[in-house]
Amino acid sequence: MKLDVRGEVCPYPMLKAVEAMKKLRGSEEVVLVTDHAPCLDTIPAQAPRFGYSYAVAETGSPEWTITLTPAGGAR
């Protein structure tokens, strides 16, 4: 599932990521694109609660992709 939350500020990107993780229940990867730096702290902190690991990649200035992978993926 891909979520493009560029232009949105916390808590909305985090709430959308949590909703996606709850809906998918660790069965599918969630890829979130954001330009809001606080997401780099809030979203990865929630990932383990829902059985996900995470990876963060800087893809622009400022823009990041947070990949949430079902448990067992790279962090």
N, C-alpha and C positions, 0 to 999 in steps of 0.2 A: 504494500500500500504506500502510495506517495502522498505526502502532505506538503503543500507549498504555503508557508505561513509568513513569507516575506511581507514586510509592512505591518505586521501584527506585533504587539508588545505583550509582555507577561501580564496576566497569567494565561492569556488565550492560547499561545502555542503549546504550553505545557498541558493545559486541559485537553487540547485536541490530541496530543500525543498519548496521554493517559487513556482517553476514550478509545483510540485505535488499539492500544495494547490490550485493553479490557475486551474489546470486540473480537480481536484475533486470538486471544488466549494463548499466545506463544506458538501459533501455527504458521505465522507468516512474518516476513521482514517488514519493518516500517522505515521509510526513508523520509526524513523531514528536512526541508530547505528553509533556512531562516537568515535574517539579517539583523537579528536582535541578540546581542552578545550575552545577556543574562540567561538565555535559553541553554547556553553551554554548561551552566551549573544546574539549572532546575530540572531539565529533562533527563540527563544521565543519572541524576540522583533518584529518579522515579523508576528507571528501567529494571533494576533488580527486584523491586516489589511485584513486578508483573511477569517475571521469568525471562527477562531480556538482558542481554549485554549490549554494549554500545561502542561505536567508533565515531570520532568527530574529524571531519576534514574541512580545511579552509578552502573555499572554492571561488572566492572573490574578495572584494574589499569594500565594505564588510559583508561577507556571506559565508555561511557554513552549511555543510550537510551533516546531519546526525543520523547515523544508521543504527537502528535498533534491531538486533538479531536475536531470535529465540535462543534460550539458554544453551551455552556451549560454544557460542561464536566468539570471535576476537573482540577484545576490548581496547 
